[in-house]
Amino acid sequence: MKKNLIFGIFLLIIGFLCLTMLAEKNFWLIALFLLGIYLVYRGITGGKSVKQKAPALSKDRERYYRETGMNAREIEMFRETMNQTKADIDQLQQNFQANAKLKAIDLRHNTVKAAKALFKELVKEPQKLHYASHFLYTHLPNLVDLTNKYIEISAHEIKSKETYDKMEESILVIDQMAALIAKDYQNFVSDDFEDIDVELSLAKQSIKEEAK
């Protein structure tokens, strides 16, 4: 709430200054001023890019979504979610490759592989999106944030004992979160294992009956 108030006051000041310069017809000064504001904003936000727009929806893919029972709003929300998820997975893979300890965690749990596999399963079965809510909205985003921060801290040229302790603590939590993502995938496809168990039981029963 406080940040919104400060930002609102900031916008009012910018608007007043722009109107003042506009009245004096200092168009180049306005352009430079706005560029400066943009650079300051980028610096404050850490240079984070704006949310990426989902790629164009093909007719075949739209038809497929419709066949699963999704309406237009549900399709839009699903595509926005999956677009963000893909960006998170790409960032997570980049982070794991950037640091030896993080890479070891990925190799131990197959975290990126599990995340990509779960992403593919969701693309095939969009109606089951809610079954992956922990992965989509908690586990994956949190793991991306944690690895981002870990890489940032590990890049510090001078590290205190507190810094090393915090890095060690972060590695433990990252390892646990990475394991959760692998578990998310196993939980999502657990129905497939149940289905094959049923099929195996039926097949074995048929074999026994034929052997009589």
C-alpha angles and dihedrals in degrees: 000000000000091000091052091052093050091047091050092052089047091054092049091053091048091049092051093049092047092051090049093052091042090055088055091046093237094152096159090050089052091051092050091045093052091047089053091050089051092051091048090050091051090051093050094048094045093247094290113171122236120259111288118242117240115251120258115287114241121221092242093051092047090051090051092051091048091052090057089058099256120146125216095270093048091050091051093049092046093051093047090050093048092046090054091044092053090051090050092050091049090050092047092052090050091050094049091051092049097064132043096220092047091047090053090054091051091050091048096052103021085231100164091042090052092047092051092046091051090048090055091048090053092050088054094045109028092164088070094060093116091061089065097046095119091051095045102042106024119014101041098041092045092050091050091051093047094049091045090055093043092054090047093052095042089056092063109117094213118044128185127207087260089055093052091046091052091048091051091049090048092052091054092051093044089052091053093047091048089054090051092057091052087050091049089060093048091050092049094054095039090104088062090057091049090051093051090048089056091047091049091050092051092046092050090048091051091050091052092050092049090050093058 
